[in-house]
């Protein structure tokens, strides 16, 4: 049977067109009279059909299960990339591509399969269908997957729409022409009861606020996590600088004994290069300059990088120290020139006294 208004094929028991929403009885078409229809009472109280469609919370629970499945998959991919010995930049790119392709193929293949559902949806007893309640193909499942980008761009309100729209469709469902229904729901049931029960306005408002808060939380996390990582790395740099105090004192004592910069080294000062520090791999004095190399338990962003503490003599003969990229005080003769080029730790990880 076809809708006289828009020409869409519809179920014989339909009371409304699933495409244009027209009431078939108003168009002179009688729905619900097909002899092949199952023996289901079409005028049953609406409470019987409350659970035809999968609501927002059930779909959210299914999403979290699918998220965990994809996390396990990405861990497996990461292990394989590590075993293959792919470099950091290449490995990061592969993981990024694998996450996009994995999420797409996982959702599209499973929702277009005989099960009509991902593992999360199977666990929650729901499935994906077209507007008539029939299975969808891989192309439509792919469109539905990438249409979720639109639902996300609306501050996730596109996802919240699954809690209160006429057929409990999210924005991506509307774009793809799909429904998410209970596992046991048939095409006939959807045709007879095409609309879900209405939802109170306060519940809709609460759902929208909840959905809109999700991207806000994500933005805060995106800001807070890198900031915390930077703070942690700066703490490691500072910890290394504290270890250098003994070496700076030894250099200053050597200068007070009128020793030239070129004669001041770890060997001449009887100082060891190996240090019992968590975040340093070595500390060395070369021509009076204290060279710290980070390693051990240090973050990868500073592991292998060097930080120089360069001494200089003031006009009255005092030893002054300059750290990293900091400029030399006026009138101070530094042990080496152009010392900033030898420091490899990024400025954002250094104390303010070590920056330009």
C-alpha positions in Angstrom: 0.0 0.0 0.0 1.2 3.5 -0.8 0.4 6.9 0.7 -1.9 8.9 -1.7 -0.2 12.1 -0.7 3.5 11.5 -1.0 3.7 8.0 -2.6 5.7 6.4 0.2 5.2 2.6 0.6 3.5 1.9 4.0 2.2 -1.0 5.9 -1.3 -2.2 5.3 -2.2 -1.6 8.9 -0.9 2.0 9.0 -3.1 4.8 10.2 -0.5 7.4 9.4 2.1 7.8 6.6 5.5 7.3 8.1 7.0 9.8 5.7 4.7 12.8 5.5 2.6 12.1 8.7 -0.7 12.3 6.9 -3.7 10.6 8.5 -4.8 7.9 5.9 -8.4 8.0 6.9 -8.5 11.7 5.9 -7.2 10.7 2.5 -9.9 8.1 1.9 -7.6 5.1 2.8 -8.6 2.7 5.5 -5.7 1.4 7.5 -5.6 -1.7 9.7 -7.8 -3.9 7.6 -5.3 -6.1 5.8 -6.2 -9.7 6.1 -2.6 -10.7 6.5 -2.2 -8.6 9.6 -1.3 -10.4 12.9 -4.0 -10.9 15.5 -3.2 -7.8 17.5 -5.8 -5.5 18.9 -5.2 -2.2 17.1 -7.3 -0.1 19.5 -5.5 -1.4 22.7 -4.9 1.2 25.4 -1.8 3.3 24.6 -0.2 2.2 27.9 0.2 -1.2 26.3 2.4 0.3 23.6 4.5 2.6 25.9 7.6 0.6 25.3 7.5 0.3 21.5 10.3 2.8 21.1 13.6 2.9 22.9 13.8 6.1 25.0 16.8 8.3 25.7 18.1 6.6 28.9 18.0 3.1 27.4 19.8 4.3 24.4 22.4 6.2 26.6 23.0 2.9 28.5 23.6 1.1 25.2 26.0 3.8 24.1 28.2 3.4 27.2 28.4 -0.4 26.6 29.4 0.3 22.9 31.9 2.9 24.2 33.6 0.3 26.4 33.7 -2.2 23.5 35.5 0.4 21.3 37.9 1.2 24.1 38.9 -2.4 24.3 39.3 -2.4 20.6 41.6 0.7 20.6 43.7 -0.8 23.4 44.2 -3.9 21.2 45.1 -1.7 18.2 47.6 0.3 20.4 49.3 -2.9 21.5 49.6 -4.1 17.9 51.1 -0.8 16.8 53.5 -0.9 19.7 54.6 -4.5 18.7 55.1 -3.3 15.1 57.4 -0.6 16.4 55.7 2.3 14.6 57.1 5.7 15.7 55.2 8.0 18.0 53.9 10.3 15.2 52.9 7.5 12.9 51.5 5.4 15.7 49.3 8.3 16.9 48.0 8.8 13.3 47.2 5.1 13.0 45.3 5.0 16.3 43.3 8.1 15.2 42.3 6.6 11.9 41.6 3.2 13.6 39.3 4.9 16.1 37.3 6.6 13.3 37.1 3.6 11.0 36.5 1.2 13.9 33.5 3.2 15.3 32.0 3.5 11.9 32.3 -0.1 10.8 31.3 -1.4 14.2 28.1 0.6 14.2 27.2 0.3 10.5 28.0 -3.4 10.1 26.1 -4.5 13.2 23.1 -2.3 12.7 22.7 -3.5 9.1 23.2 -7.1 10.1 20.5 -9.7 11.0 20.7 -8.6 14.6 20.0 -4.9 13.6 21.9 -3.8 16.7 25.3 -3.2 18.2 26.4 -5.1 21.3 25.1 -2.3 23.5 21.7 -2.3 21.9 21.5 -6.1 22.0 22.3 -5.9 25.8 19.5 -3.4 26.3 17.0 -5.2 24.0 16.7 -2.6 21.3 17.3 -2.5 17.5 17.5 -0.1 14.6 14.9 -0.1 11.8 13.7 2.1 9.0 10.5 4.1 9.3 8.4 1.1 8.5 10.1 -1.1 11.0 12.1 -3.0 8.5 15.9 -3.7 8.7 18.3 -1.1 7.2 21.2 -1.6 4.9 24.8 -0.7 5.3 24.5 2.6 3.4 21.7 3.9 5.6 23.5 2.7 8.7 26.6 4.6 7.6 24.5 7.7 7.0 23.0 7.3 10.5 26.5 7.0 12.0 27.9 10.1 10.5 24.7 12.1 11.0 25.5 11.8 14.7 28.0 14.6 14.1 25.0 16.9 13.6 23.4 15.7 16.8 26.7 16.5 18.6 27.1 20.0 17.0 23.7 21.0 18.5 25.2 20.8 22.0 24.0 17.2 22.0 20.4 18.3 22.0 20.1 16.3 18.8 20.7 13.2 20.9 18.2 14.4 23.6 15.5 14.6 21.0 15.3 10.8 21.2 13.6 11.3 24.6 10.6 13.4 23.5 10.1 13.4 19.7 7.0 11.8 18.2 8.7 8.5 17.3 11.6 8.9 19.8 14.0 9.9 17.0 17.3 11.7 17.6 18.3 14.3 15.0 20.5 11.7 13.3 17.6 9.3 13.1 15.5 11.9 11.4 18.3 12.6 8.9 18.8 8.9 8.2 15.1 7.9 8.3 15.6 5.4 11.1 13.9 4.3 14.4 15.3 2.7 17.5 12.7 0.3 18.9 12.3 -2.6 21.4 13.7 -5.9 20.2 10.3 -7.6 20.1 8.4 -4.8 18.2 7.0 -5.8 14.8 6.3 -3.8 11.7 2.5 -4.2 12.4 2.8 -2.8 15.9 4.6 0.3 14.6 2.0 0.8 11.9 -0.9 0.6 14.3 0.7 2.8 17.0 3.1 5.1 15.1 3.4 7.7 17.9 5.0 7.4 21.3 3.2 8.7 24.4 3.7 12.4 25.0 6.2 13.6 27.6 5.7 16.3 30.2 7.3 19.7 29.4 9.4 19.7 32.6 10.9 16.3 31.7 11.8 17.5 28.2 13.4 20.6 29.7 15.4 18.5 32.1 16.5 16.1 29.3 17.7 19.1 27.2 19.6 20.6 30.0 21.3 17.3 30.7 22.3 16.7 27.1 23.5 20.3 26.7 25.8 19.9 29.8 27.6 16.9 28.2 29.7 18.9 25.7 30.3 21.6 28.4 31.8 18.9 30.6 33.9 17.7 27.6 35.2 21.2 27.0 36.2 21.6 30.6 37.9 18.3 30.5 39.7 19.2 27.3 41.1 22.3 29.1 41.7 20.8 32.5 43.6 17.6 31.4 46.3 19.3 29.3 46.7 22.0 32.1 47.1 19.3 34.7 49.7 17.5 32.5 51.7 20.8 32.1 51.6 21.3 35.8 52.9 17.8 36.4 55.8 18.3 34.0 56.7 21.7 35.5 56.9 20.0 38.9 59.3 17.4 37.5 61.5 20.1 36.0 61.5 21.9 39.4 62.4 18.7 41.2 65.4 18.4 38.9 66.5 22.0 39.6 66.5 21.3 43.3 69.1 18.5 42.8 71.4 21.0 41.1 71.9 23.1 44.2 74.9 21.0 45.3 76.5 21.4 41.9 76.0 25.1 41.8 77.6 25.5 45.2 80.6 23.5 44.1 81.1 25.7 41.0 80.8 28.9 43.0 83.4 27.6 45.5 85.8 26.8 42.5 85.3 30.3 41.1 86.1 31.8 44.5 89.4 29.8 44.3 90.2 31.7 41.1 89.8 28.7 38.8 88.9 29.4 35.2 85.6 28.3 33.7 87.4 25.8 31.4 88.9 24.1 34.4 85.6 23.5 36.2 84.0 20.2 35.4 82.4 17.2 37.2 85.8 15.5 37.2 87.7 18.4 38.6 85.1 18.9 41.3 84.8 15.1 42.0 81.1 15.2 41.3 79.3 12.2 39.9 77.1 12.4 36.8 74.7 9.7 38.1 72.1 11.1 40.5 69.5 9.4 42.6 66.7 11.6 41.1 63.4 10.3 39.7 63.3 12.7 36.8 66.9 13.1 35.9 69.1 10.7 33.9 72.3 12.7 34.5 73.7 16.0 35.8 77.1 17.2 34.7 79.3 20.3 35.1 81.0 21.3 31.8 83.2 24.6 31.8 81.4 25.7 34.9 77.9 25.1 33.4 75.5 22.7 35.2 73.8 20.6 32.6 70.7 18.7 33.6 69.3 15.9 31.4 65.8 14.7 32.2 64.9 11.0 32.0 64.0 8.2 34.4 60.4 8.7 35.4 60.1 12.0 33.6 57.3 12.7 31.2 58.0 11.8 27.6 57.7 15.5 26.7 60.9 16.3 28.6 62.6 13.0 28.6 66.0 13.3 26.9 65.8 17.1 27.0 68.5 19.3 28.6 68.3 22.3 30.8 71.4 24.5 31.4 72.3 26.5 34.5 74.9 29.0 33.3 77.1 30.9 35.8 78.4 34.4 35.2 80.6 36.9 37.1 79.2 40.3 38.1 81.4 43.4 38.0 82.2 42.9 41.8 83.1 39.3 41.3 79.9 37.6 42.5 78.7 34.4 40.8 75.2 34.8 39.3 73.2 32.0 37.7 71.0 32.2 34.6 68.6 29.3 33.9 67.5 28.1 30.4 66.4 30.8 28.1 66.6 33.7 30.6 68.6 36.8 29.5 71.9 37.5 31.3 71.9 40.4 33.7 73.5 43.6 32.3 77.2 43.8 33.0 77.5 40.1 33.9 80.2 38.1 32.0 78.7 34.6 31.3 80.7 31.4 31.2 79.5 30.7 27.7 77.8 32.8 25.0 74.5 31.9 23.2 73.7 29.4 26.0 70.0 29.4 25.3 70.4 27.3 22.2 71.6 24.3 24.3 68.4 24.1 26.4 65.8 21.7 24.9 63.0 21.8 27.5 60.0 23.8 26.2 59.5 27.2 27.9 56.0 26.4 29.1 57.4 23.7 31.3 60.0 25.9 32.9 59.8 28.2 35.9 59.3 31.9 35.0 62.9 32.6 36.0 64.1 30.2 33.2 62.1 31.7 30.4 62.8 34.6 27.9 
